């Protein structure tokens, strides 16, 4: 029903926002990466995957799982915010397929 659709959308949005919060959190790994990258002239980023990029991959996996399990069967698709410059969470609704 409509109520469960709305709560699914809200839950997906909260989950995505929570993952972005984790990605942008400052902590020891972030400070260490930043210091080491400055000391190596940013060549370090060619050798390691940053904490931020790891979290971005987790967000992609989360969105893909949400799409596969919840939204695609309902004719809806969540567009990854990374494709929109992290500005918005976009839901695309597809028209129902005509019965064959």
C-alpha positions in Angstrom: 0.0 0.0 0.0 0.8 3.7 -0.1 1.9 3.8 3.6 4.4 1.0 3.2 5.8 2.6 0.0 6.3 5.9 1.9 8.0 4.2 4.8 10.3 2.2 2.5 11.3 5.5 0.8 11.9 7.1 4.1 13.9 4.1 5.4 16.1 4.2 2.2 16.7 7.9 2.6 17.7 7.5 6.2 20.0 4.6 5.3 21.7 6.6 2.6 22.1 9.7 4.8 23.5 7.5 7.6 26.1 6.1 5.2 27.0 9.6 4.0 27.4 10.7 7.6 29.9 7.8 8.1 31.8 8.7 4.9 32.2 12.3 5.9 33.0 11.7 9.6 36.4 12.8 10.7 38.4 10.3 12.6 41.9 8.8 13.0 41.8 7.0 9.6 40.8 10.2 7.8 43.5 12.3 9.5 46.2 9.6 8.9 45.2 9.4 5.2 45.3 13.2 4.9 48.7 13.6 6.6 50.3 10.7 4.6 48.9 12.0 1.4 50.4 15.5 2.0 53.8 14.0 2.9 53.8 11.9 -0.3 52.6 14.7 -2.6 49.2 12.9 -2.9 50.9 9.9 -4.5 49.5 7.8 -1.6 46.0 8.0 -3.3 47.4 6.0 -6.2 48.2 3.1 -3.8 45.4 3.0 -1.4 41.6 3.3 -1.3 40.5 6.1 0.9 38.0 5.7 3.7 35.6 8.0 1.8 35.8 5.9 -1.4 35.2 2.8 0.6 32.0 4.3 2.1 30.9 5.5 -1.4 31.1 1.9 -2.6 29.0 0.8 0.4 26.4 3.4 -0.5 26.4 2.0 -4.1 25.9 -1.5 -2.8 23.1 -0.4 -0.4 21.3 1.4 -3.2 21.6 -1.5 -5.5 20.3 -3.9 -2.9 17.4 -1.5 -2.2 16.6 -1.3 -5.9 16.8 -5.1 -6.4 14.8 -6.1 -3.3 12.2 -3.3 -2.9 12.0 -0.7 -5.7 12.5 -2.5 -9.0 9.6 -4.9 -8.4 7.4 -1.9 -7.8 8.6 -0.1 -10.9 10.7 2.5 -9.1 14.5 3.1 -9.3 16.7 5.0 -6.9 19.4 6.9 -8.8 22.7 7.0 -7.0 23.4 10.4 -5.5 27.0 10.2 -6.8 25.6 10.5 -10.3 23.9 13.8 -9.4 26.9 15.4 -7.7 25.7 14.2 -4.3 23.0 16.9 -4.4 19.8 14.8 -4.2 18.3 11.3 -3.8 16.3 10.8 -7.0 13.5 8.2 -7.3 12.4 7.4 -10.9 9.0 5.9 -11.3 8.4 3.8 -14.5 5.0 3.4 -16.0 3.3 0.0 -15.5 4.0 -2.5 -18.2 1.0 -3.5 -20.3 0.0 -7.1 -19.7 1.0 -9.3 -22.6 
